[in-house]
C-alpha cells in the first residue's frame, strides 16, 4: 500500500473536522442522556486523534508555508489523547473544537487551493 499524499492527508483532516462538528451537535443534543453524550464525546476524541496523526505525516515545507497554524499543538494533542488519556480534560477538548479547528480547517483549505 502506497503512503497517502499530502493532499489526501489534508482532505482527511477536513473530513474529520466535519465529523467532529456532527459529533459536537450530537453531544449538545444528548445533554440529558449521559451514555449518548459519552459516545459523542468519544467520537470527537477519536477524530482529534486521526487529525493529529494526519498532521504528523505532513511535510516540513507545508507546515512552514502555514507557520501560524499550530501544527505541533495538534500533534501534541493527539499524543495526549492516545498516551495520556487519563489526563484528558473535557473543557480543553471542547475549547479545541471551536476556534483552533476552524483555523486548522482554513489552513488546510488554503493549502489545497495552491
C-alpha positions as CSV (number, residue, x, y, z in Angstrom):
1,X,0.0,0.0,0.0
2,X,1.5,3.3,-1.0
3,X,1.7,6.2,1.5
4,X,-1.0,8.8,1.4
5,X,-0.2,12.1,-0.3
6,X,-0.2,15.4,1.5
7,X,-3.4,16.3,-0.5
8,X,-5.1,13.2,0.8
9,X,-4.0,13.9,4.3
10,X,-5.3,17.5,4.1
11,X,-8.6,16.1,2.8
12,X,-8.6,13.6,5.7
13,X,-8.2,16.4,8.2
14,X,-11.1,18.4,6.6
15,X,-13.3,15.3,6.7
16,X,-12.5,14.6,10.3
17,X,-13.2,18.3,11.3
18,X,-16.6,17.9,9.6
19,X,-17.3,14.7,11.6
20,X,-16.3,16.5,14.8
21,X,-18.9,19.2,14.1
22,X,-21.5,16.5,13.7
23,X,-20.4,14.8,16.9
24,X,-20.5,18.2,18.7
25,X,-24.1,18.7,17.7
26,X,-24.9,15.2,18.9
27,X,-23.2,15.9,22.2
28,X,-25.2,19.1,22.7
29,X,-28.4,17.3,21.8
30,X,-27.6,14.4,24.2
31,X,-27.2,16.7,27.2
32,X,-29.8,14.7,29.2
33,X,-28.5,11.3,28.2
34,X,-25.1,10.6,29.7
35,X,-24.5,7.5,27.6
36,X,-25.2,9.2,24.3
37,X,-23.2,12.2,25.3
38,X,-20.2,9.9,26.2
39,X,-20.4,8.2,22.8
40,X,-20.5,11.6,21.0
41,X,-17.5,12.8,23.1
42,X,-15.6,9.7,22.3
43,X,-16.3,10.3,18.6
44,X,-14.8,13.8,19.0
45,X,-11.7,12.3,20.7
46,X,-11.2,9.7,18.0
47,X,-11.4,12.2,15.2
48,X,-9.0,14.5,17.0
49,X,-6.5,11.6,17.2
50,X,-6.9,10.9,13.5
51,X,-6.3,14.6,12.7
52,X,-3.2,14.6,14.9
53,X,-1.9,11.5,13.1
54,X,-2.5,13.1,9.7
55,X,-0.8,16.3,10.8
56,X,2.3,14.4,11.9
57,X,2.6,12.9,8.4
58,X,2.5,16.3,6.7
59,X,5.8,17.6,5.3
60,X,8.0,20.3,6.9
61,X,7.6,22.5,3.8
62,X,3.8,22.5,4.0
63,X,3.9,23.3,7.7
64,X,6.4,26.1,7.1
65,X,4.1,27.7,4.5
66,X,1.4,27.8,7.1
67,X,3.6,28.9,10.0
68,X,0.8,30.4,12.1
69,X,-1.1,27.1,12.2
70,X,-0.3,25.3,15.5
71,X,0.8,22.0,13.8
72,X,2.9,21.0,16.9
73,X,0.0,21.6,19.2
74,X,-2.4,19.5,17.1
75,X,0.2,16.6,17.0
76,X,0.8,17.0,20.7
77,X,-2.9,16.8,21.5
78,X,-3.0,13.5,19.6
79,X,-0.2,12.2,21.8
80,X,-2.0,13.2,25.0
81,X,-5.3,11.7,23.8
82,X,-3.6,8.5,22.9
83,X,-1.0,8.0,25.6
84,X,-2.2,10.1,28.4
85,X,-5.9,9.6,28.0
86,X,-6.4,9.8,31.8
87,X,-5.3,13.4,31.7
88,X,-7.9,14.5,29.1
89,X,-9.9,17.5,30.1
90,X,-13.4,17.8,28.6
91,X,-13.1,21.5,28.8
92,X,-9.8,21.6,26.9
93,X,-11.2,19.2,24.2
94,X,-14.3,21.3,23.7
95,X,-12.3,24.5,23.5
96,X,-10.3,22.9,20.7
97,X,-13.4,22.1,18.7
98,X,-14.2,25.8,18.1
99,X,-11.5,28.3,17.1
100,X,-8.5,26.1,16.8
101,X,-10.2,23.6,14.5
102,X,-11.6,26.5,12.4
103,X,-8.1,27.8,12.0
104,X,-6.8,24.3,11.1
105,X,-9.6,23.9,8.6
106,X,-8.8,27.3,7.0
107,X,-5.1,26.4,6.7
108,X,-5.9,23.0,5.1
109,X,-8.3,24.6,2.6
110,X,-5.8,27.3,1.7
111,X,-3.1,24.6,1.1
112,X,-5.4,22.6,-1.1
113,X,-6.2,25.8,-3.1
114,X,-2.5,26.3,-4.0
